Amino acid sequence: MNFWNKHELDVMELDDKMILLKEEFDKKLGIDTKDYSKKLNGFLNRRLKKESDLILKRHMFLTLFPLIIQNGKI
């Protein structure tokens, strides 16, 4: 499996975790909660902080690396 495929798989797994955590949040507090989006985002950030940060950093690297290589060859 190449690096891109592994990255895409990690992103899909993180999406699945987010869906499960959203369902957990909805059961716990309900969808009629005041400031629902803000509370949900805070909940997801607390639960997924390390994973989402790692995936974001890797995504930025994968996005910028080809540009750096291309500029280096010019």
N, C-alpha and C positions, 0 to 999 in steps of 0.2 A: 504494500500500500504506500503510495507516495505521500509526501507531506501535505499537499493540497487536499487529497482525499481524507486524510486523518483529521485535518482541520475542519473540513465540512462535517465529518462524523461527530466531532466534538461539539460543534455548534448545534447540530440536530439533537444530540443528547442533552445539551443545556436547555434547548427549547422544550424538550419533553419534561425535564425537571421543573422548568418554570410553569408549565401547564399543571403539573401535579401539585406544586406549591400554591398556585392560584386557587385550585379547587380546595385545598386545605384551608387557605385563608378565607375563602367564601363560606365554608362550613363553620368556621370559627366565628367570624364577625358578620357575615352576610353581605349582600351586595348593596343594601340600602344604607350603609354606613356613611356618615358625614366624612368628607374628604377621602373617599374611597380610593381614588387613584394615588394620592399622596401616601396613604397608609400602605397600600399594596406595593408601591415602589420601595418604600422603606423596608417592608417585610422581605421582599425579594432581594434587596441589596444586602440585608443582614445575613440571609441564608445562603446567598450565592456569591458573596463578595470576592473570595479568592478565585473561584472558578471563572467568574465573569471577567475579572481583571486579567487573568492569564490569557483567556481567549481573546480579549480585546487587544492586548499587547501583541499576541501572535498574529492577529488579523492585521494590525498596523504594520508589522514587519513584513508580512506577505504582500501587503499592498505597496509598500514603499520600496522594498528590496529590488524589484525589477526596474523601478525608476532610477534608483541609485546606480545600478549596473549599466543601464542604458546611458545615463549621463557620463559615466566613467569612460565609456567607449567613444564618446564624441570628442 
